[in-house]
Amino acid sequence: MKKITFLLILCLITACNTEKARQKVEEFRLSKDKTEINVLIDAWHAAAAAAKYEDYFSKMTNDAIFIGTDATENWKNEEFKKFSKPYFDKGKAWSFTSLQRNVFISQYGDIAWFDELLDTQMELCRGSGVVKKQEDGTWKIAHYVLSIAIPNENVKEIITLKKENDSIVKSKL
């Protein structure tokens, strides 16, 4: 009986230690992935600011989507490349600096999403996106949405400014 009790206690101690070790490994993986994702997004923004076309688009998946601030800007990657190329060729793309970013990783560790507050040439903006882990273990941007941050007390003014353009866009849908 003493042997069985001893074995049960030993199994419990081992199981508890194994679970703690597993949790520590998982926390390390999440931290490592979040760091890699932050480095990716910062490098992506830096490539745009430096007008490095190839570097910028190499950080996006082949089927990436970029949604800009204009209602008509819902770009598939190839379309976005064509649209962006003249800006990069002139040596002036856009400059976004993240002031704050939150990164969340799926339970499977292959998809993550983020939101960020940006300092841009348009003043404060919001960016949000989805990144995918590739087969080689690297992360790439699959979806990005850029929006201009408008103070709530100024929304009525903005609605008035964009009303005519919005009606044109709506009529084409």
C-alpha positions in Angstrom: 0.0 0.0 0.0 2.9 2.4 0.8 4.4 1.7 -2.6 1.2 2.6 -4.4 0.8 5.8 -2.3 4.4 6.7 -3.1 3.9 6.1 -6.8 0.7 8.1 -6.9 2.4 11.1 -5.1 5.4 10.8 -7.5 3.1 10.8 -10.5 1.2 13.9 -9.2 4.5 15.8 -8.6 5.7 14.8 -12.1 2.5 15.8 -13.7 2.4 19.2 -11.9 6.0 20.0 -12.9 5.4 18.9 -16.5 2.3 21.3 -16.7 4.4 24.2 -15.3 7.2 23.4 -17.7 4.7 23.3 -20.6 3.2 26.6 -19.6 6.7 28.2 -19.4 7.5 26.9 -22.9 4.2 28.3 -24.2 4.8 31.7 -22.6 8.3 31.8 -24.1 6.9 30.9 -27.6 4.2 33.6 -27.4 6.7 36.2 -26.3 9.1 35.2 -29.1 6.3 35.3 -31.7 5.1 38.7 -30.4 8.6 40.1 -30.7 9.0 38.7 -34.2 5.6 40.2 -35.2 6.5 43.6 -33.8 9.9 43.6 -35.6 8.1 42.6 -38.9 5.5 45.5 -38.7 8.2 48.0 -37.6 10.4 46.9 -40.5 7.4 47.1 -42.9 6.7 50.7 -41.9 10.4 51.6 -42.1 10.6 50.1 -45.7 7.7 52.4 -46.8 9.3 55.4 -45.1 12.6 54.6 -46.9 10.8 53.9 -50.2 12.1 50.3 -50.4 9.5 48.7 -52.6 10.8 45.2 -52.7 11.5 45.2 -49.0 8.1 46.5 -48.2 6.2 44.0 -50.3 8.4 41.1 -49.2 6.8 41.4 -45.7 3.3 40.7 -47.1 1.7 37.5 -48.2 1.1 37.0 -52.0 -2.6 37.3 -51.4 -2.4 40.2 -48.9 -5.1 42.9 -48.7 -4.4 46.5 -47.9 -7.4 48.7 -47.0 -6.6 52.4 -47.1 -8.4 55.4 -45.8 -10.4 56.2 -48.9 -13.6 54.2 -49.3 -12.4 52.9 -52.7 -9.1 51.5 -51.4 -9.6 47.8 -50.9 -6.4 46.6 -52.6 -5.4 43.1 -53.4 -1.6 42.7 -53.2 -0.9 42.9 -57.0 -3.2 46.0 -57.4 -1.6 47.6 -54.4 1.9 47.1 -55.8 0.9 48.8 -59.1 -0.8 51.7 -57.2 2.2 52.1 -54.8 5.1 51.7 -57.3 5.1 55.4 -58.5 5.3 56.6 -54.9 8.2 54.3 -54.1 9.9 55.2 -57.4 9.8 58.9 -56.4 11.5 58.0 -53.1 8.5 59.1 -51.1 6.0 56.5 -50.0 4.5 57.1 -46.6 5.8 57.3 -43.1 4.0 55.5 -40.2 5.5 55.3 -36.7 3.7 53.0 -34.2 3.1 54.8 -30.9 1.3 51.9 -29.4 0.6 48.3 -30.6 -1.3 45.3 -29.2 -0.6 41.8 -30.6 -2.8 38.8 -30.1 -1.9 35.2 -31.2 -4.3 32.4 -31.9 -4.3 29.3 -29.8 -2.7 27.4 -32.6 0.1 29.9 -33.0 -0.2 30.3 -36.8 -2.4 33.5 -37.0 -2.1 36.7 -35.1 -3.9 40.0 -35.2 -2.8 43.5 -34.1 -4.0 47.0 -33.7 -1.8 50.1 -33.5 -1.9 53.8 -33.0 0.2 55.5 -35.6 1.9 58.9 -36.0 1.7 59.6 -39.8 1.7 62.5 -42.3 -2.1 62.5 -41.7 -1.5 62.9 -38.0 -2.9 60.2 -35.8 -4.2 57.1 -37.6 -5.2 53.6 -36.6 -3.9 50.5 -38.2 -5.0 46.9 -37.7 -4.1 43.7 -39.4 -3.6 40.0 -39.5 -0.3 38.2 -39.8 0.2 34.6 -40.8 3.0 32.3 -39.9 4.6 30.9 -43.1 5.8 27.3 -43.6 9.3 28.4 -42.9 8.3 29.8 -39.5 8.4 33.5 -40.5 5.5 35.9 -40.1 4.0 37.9 -43.0 1.2 40.5 -43.2 -1.9 39.1 -44.8 -4.4 41.9 -44.1 -4.0 45.6 -43.1 -6.6 48.3 -42.5 -5.6 51.9 -42.1 -8.0 54.5 -40.8 -7.7 58.2 -39.9 -8.4 58.8 -36.2 -11.2 61.5 -36.0 -12.1 62.9 -32.6 -15.8 62.2 -31.8 -16.6 65.9 -31.5 -15.4 66.5 -35.1 -17.4 63.6 -36.7 -20.3 65.9 -37.9 -17.8 68.2 -39.7 -16.1 65.2 -41.4 -19.5 63.8 -42.5 -20.3 67.1 -44.2 -16.9 67.1 -45.9 -17.2 63.6 -47.3 -21.0 63.4 -48.0 -20.7 64.2 -51.7 -17.9 61.8 -52.4 -19.6 59.1 -50.4 -22.7 59.4 -52.5 -20.6 58.9 -55.6 -19.0 55.8 -54.2 -22.4 54.4 -53.1 -23.8 54.9 -56.5 -21.1 52.7 -58.0 -21.8 49.8 -55.7 
